[in-house]
Amino acid sequence: MTTQTLRELAKVVRSKNAGPFEITFDVIFDNPAIYEKVKASGALTVEKLCRLYNVEADQVVTFMFFDPAKAFKMTLKRSWAQGSVGERDTFGAQQHAPFLDIEVEMDGA
């Protein structure tokens, strides 16, 4: 059994603004077999990602695997309004970094 990070396995890992009150995260794969292994691995769960982002489950708007695109998507309610005083990332484009180091056990990869 080997362990790899999403940084190594996915073609795209990104976050972006999803309106003034939400940020969305996409993990997109170009290899169907790797996508299926990640999906089956249990590495991406609501509980794990809530701990990673220090949010409660009721802050999760969308949490899904989308097979036609070989992708995973999660949308969170923002803890601050876009463009508010003290805004750290108005476009939400730098919030995906914690995803990069998520480890996935890859049996036979």
C-alpha angles and dihedrals in degrees: 000000000000129000123219133172126241086246087066098039107041128071092211132021112175146148129205144170114280097187130307095304106035141058122201129206126204129192110186126186130201094196116070093203093053091046091053092048092050090046092051095041098079090229092125112055132144090244095051095046093046089055091046092052096034094236136128121249091251088067090064110097099172130017115167150131112229109203099192090061096034087234145131121216132191127175122194132191108249116248087218132029117259111263094013122142109290093022109175102188115010094183095044088228097133101048096089096075096100089058092061095071099044106128121225124193105229112197107205096350 
